[in-house]
Amino acid sequence: MVVMDTYQYFLHRFIFHNKFLYKYIHAQHHRLNAPYSFGAIYSHPSEAFLADTVGGSLAFILSGMSPRTSIFFFCFATMKNVDDHCGIMIPGNPFHIFFKNNAAYHDLHHQLYGGKYNFAQPFFVMWDRILGTHMPYSLEKRAEGGFEIRVTKDSKED
């Protein structure tokens, strides 16, 4: 998990901040400013290769996991990625209980003001916290139902 998270964070941040790569590669994924589940895999083929194939291969090789373990790990990682992009915070969802990088966390990244924050994916938020790209938020219950994401006061002002 740590190998994949590290690779994904730095690749995602690099592609996002490189104007050429963002415009011609990553912008396709960010056309979704209101994420939905299948948007997790909606990306340019070059980005899919770099992020998923290369990142997955590095995680597999460097961790030394067995082929059987890798099947479970990559299925789990895919389900987690789809859940992160669903835009729904379901009470009791184990992904939201065990991982701070969840649908709300990634949803902020897809908002117009969140593009410089919350690059972490798919499991932990450690690199965002360490490198100052973490945007804190709170979830507030709406009167008409559901939750609304609010950036908290201790977030960075640019």
Salt bridges, closest charged atoms under 4 A:
GLU47 OE2 - HIS26 ND1 2.51
ASP83 OD2 - HIS96 NE2 2.98
ASP84 OD1 - LYS80 NZ 2.69
GLU140 OE1 - ARG150 NH1 3.74
GLU148 OE2 - ARG150 NE 3.39
ASP158 OD2 - LYS116 NZ 3.32
